[in-house]
Amino acid sequence: MNVSRIALAGGLAASTVLLLAGTASAHVSVQPQGEAAKGGYATVNFKVPNERDNASTVKLEVSFPTDHPLASVSPQPVAGWKIDVTKSKLAEPLEVHGKKINEAVSKVTWTADGSGIEPGFFQQFPLSLGQLPEDADQLVFKALQTYSNKEVVRWIEEPTAGGEEPESPAPVLALAAPAADAHGAAADDKSGETEKAKETTASSDDTSSSGTDSTARVLGIVGIVVGVAGVAFGVLAGRRRSA
């Protein structure tokens, strides 16, 4: 009896922990596909779970940080959703690849054409972003999630370093250290591969030449031996006839 009670209590405790963990983690979040490096470009996914049992998510609005505006924001089409991109004029122009950018994307809105995200499901909304800032460790995106019953959940609370996760945390994109110059590295690698190829070719040519010389020598020796044998045979044949 005691064993059964202990097992039952343990099961209930475990279920409660899992339930609370699932509730805490079920919020709008953003994750890169691969790595989001400072100064580079990245493709990210905004993951939106449905937290309601009696309503569907029909709209997602993501606001972009104004302290680190992004010159390039390209959404990927999502079946069943209409996408609106809002741009705003910048207080200070951005310079990207030698060109001045006077406006940047301030908000992207996805609106469901059909049933949206139904209870028990989630949806991912991909975006291509760049150029990522070099002087920041993260980007904070504030999001509004609208349900079919007109309820709006505001995922806008910014996390604090070393603090507990807010009740309605904003999606945060962590930025990795800047990647090394891929082009330079590739050039060095190709240069090294070229040198190795040259060495291999030279080695092959030397080996081929050496093999050709050896073959010629062997054939020459064989020819000499055959010639000497022929002369000897002729001399012996002549002596036999004379005898």
N, C-alpha and C positions, 0 to 999 in steps of 0.2 A: 504493500500500500504506500509506504513511504517512498519507495523507489519510483512508483507511478506518479506520485505528487511532485517529486523533484523533477522528473522528466517533463511533466506538464508545465511546470513553472519555467523550466529552462526553455521550452519551446515557445511559450508566450513571450518571454523576454527577448529571445532571438527574433521573433516575428516583429515585435515592437521596434527593435533596433533597425531592422531592415526597412520597416515602413517609414520610420523617421528619416533614415538615410536617403530613401528614395524621394521623399518629399523635399528634403533640403537640396538635393542635386537637380531636381526637376525645374530648371529655369532656363531662360534664353541664354545661350552661350555662343562663343565664337572660337573656332579652332582653325589653324592653318592646315592646308594640304601640304605636308612636308615641313618646311621651315619658313618663318617670316623673319628675314634678316634685316637689320638696320641698313637703310640706304638702298634696299633692293625692292623687288616686286614679289607679290605673293597672291595665291588664291586661297580664300578663306571660306568657311561654311558657317552660317548662322544656324544653329540647331534650335528648333522651337518645338518643345513637347506640349501636348495638351494636358492641362492639369484638372480639367473639369469633366464630370461624368454626364452632365446634362447639356453641354454646349460645345460647339466647334470653334476653333480659332479661324477667324475669317480675315484678319489683317495683321501685318507686322510693319512697324515703322522703326527704322534704325537711323538715329542721328549721329553725324560724324563729328569728331573733336574739332573745335575751332582753333585750339592752340597749335595743332599740327595738321593743317589742311592737306588733303591728298589731291594731287592734280589729276590722277587717273583712277576712275572707279567704273568698272564694267560689270554689270550683272549678267549672270547666265540665265537664259530662259528656264522657267519652271512650269511644267504642265499644270494647267488649272489655275494659274495665278497671273494677274496683270501687274506689271512693274512700272513704277513712276520714279524718275530720278530728278531730284530738286537741286539746283545749283544756286549758289549765293556769291555775291561779289566780295572779293577779299579786301581787307583793309590795306594789306601790303602784298603786292604781286609776288608770285613764286617764279623762280627761274629753274626750268627743267630742260636739260639738253640744249642750253643756249637760247631758249625761248621763254618769254615772260607770260605767265598765266595769271589773268585777272580775276578768274572765278573758279570755284571748286565745288564739288558735290557736298551738300550739307545734309541731305537726307535721301534715303531710298525707302520706298513704300511698296509692299507686296499686298495685293488685294485679291481674295479668292474669287474666281469666276463660278465655282461650283460649291461643293459642300465644305471646302476648306480642310483643316486638320481635325478629324473626328476624334472623339474620346478613345483613349488607349493607343493613339498613334503620335508620331512626330514627323516633322518635315525639315529638310535642310535647304538653305537658300545660299547658293554660291556667289561670290564676288571676286573679281580680280582687282587688287589694290596696288597703288604705287604712286610715287616713289615714297617708301616708308622713311620716316624721319631717322636721322642719325644720332640725334641728341635726346632720345627718349627710350626708356626700357619697356614701355607698354603704351597701348592706345585703348582708351575707354569709349565704348559706344553705348549710348543710352537708347533703350528700346521700349516700345509700347506694343503690347499684345492685346488685340481686341477679339472678344468672343461674340458668337452669334446672338447671345442674350444681352448685348450692348455693354457687358462688363469690360473694363479696360484695366489691365495689369501693367503697372509702370516699373520696368526693370531699369532703374536710374540711380540706384545708390552706389557710390564709388567705394571700393574696398580700401581699407587703410592698412599700411604695412604693420604686420604683427598683430593686427586686430582680428576679431571674429568676423565671419562672413555676414554681411547685412542680410536682412530678411528678403529684400528684393534687389539683389546685386545686379549691377550693369554688366554686360558682356565685356570682358577684358582680353585683348590680344597681346600676349607677351612677345617681345621682339628679341631675337637672338643676336649674338655678336655679328658684326658685318663679315661677309664671306670674303675670302682672299680673291684677288683678281683672277677670275676664271680664265679670261682670255690670255693673260700673261702666262699662267700656269700651263694652259693648253699649248701655248706657243713653245714654252720650254720643253714640255713633254714631247711635242712633235719634233722639235729640234733634236732632242736626245734620241728619239726613235729614228730620225733620219741618219744621225751619226752612226747609230748601231747598225742600221740597214747598210750604210756605206761600208762599215767594217765587215759585216757579214758577206756583202758582195765581194769585197776585196779578198776576203779569206776564201770564198768560194772560187774566185778567179785563180788565186794562187794554187789552191788544191787542184783545180781543173788543169792548170798549166803543168803542175808537177805530175799529175796523172798522165797527161799527154806525153810529157818528156820521157817518163818511165816506160810507157808503152812503146814509144819510138825506139828507145834504147834496146828493149827486149826484142822487138822485131828486127832491129839491125843485127843484133847478136845472132838471132836465129838465121837470118839471111846469110851471115858470114859462115856459120856452121854448115848450113846446107850447101853453100858454095864450095867450101873446103871438102865436104863429103863428095860432092859431084866431081871435083878435080881428082880426088884420090880414086874414085871409082873408075874414072876415065883412064888413069895411069895403069891401074891393075888390069883393066880390060885390054889395054894395048899390049901389055906384057904377055897376057895369055894368048893373044892372037899371034904374037911373034914366036912364042914357044910352039 
